[in-house]
Amino acid sequence: MVCIAKGKAHRPYQFGAKVAVALTNCEGGVLVSKSLEGDPYDSRTLYMTMDQVVAMTDVAPSRIYVDQDYRRVGV
């Protein structure tokens, strides 16, 4: 477990682990799940996860859905 800065006034820090999960669009099946060490930036986690998806499935995703934390990544 690590201390993760959340940037919120009511709860500036949390303790836990950051994970990345890639799901299929229609069925919601899990393609990749990965525990990430420390508190990496979202831009790094996105590219690491997509690389893992391609390595596991031999298919590059044509569309990626992400939450608002990735808006600075430029996907």
N, C-alpha and C positions, 0 to 999 in steps of 0.2 A: 504494500500500500504506500501511496505517496500523497503529499499535500498538493492539491490542484487548485490554482487560483481561478475563481469563477468570475470575478469582476462585478459582483452584485452587492449592493449595499447591505441587504439583510443577511447575506451569507457569502462573505468574500472568499472563503476557502472551504474545500471539502476534502475528505480523505477517501481514497479509493484507487481504482485502477481504470485507465482509459482503454477502451476496446474499439475495434473497428469491425463492422459487420457488413457484408455485401449480400443482398437478397435478390432473387429474381423478381421481375416486375409484376407479372401476372399471378404466379402461384405463391410467391412469398417464401420460396425455398431458400435455405441458407447456402450460399456458394462458398463464402470465406468468413471465418471469424478469427480475429487475431488480437491478442493482448499486447498492448503497447507499453514499453517501459518509459517511466518519467511522465512528462506532460508535453508531448510534441505538438507543434503547430498543426492545425488542420490541413494545411496545404501539403505537408509531408505525409500525413496519414492517408489522404486521398490517393496520392500517386502510389504509395506502397500497397494499398489495398487493391487498386486497379491492376497493378503489376501481378499481384497474387492471383486475382481472378483470371487473367490471361494465362498465367502459368498452369492453373488448375484445369481450365476448360478449353484452352487453345482458341478462344473466341474473344475478340475485343468488343466491349460493350458499345452499342451505337448511341445509347442515351444513358445518362447518369442523373439520378435524383438525389439531392443532398439537402440537409437542413440549412438554416440561415447562417450558421457558423462558417460555412464555406463560401459565402458571397464575396470575400476578398481573394479567393483562390483564382477566380477567373475561369470557371468551368462553364 
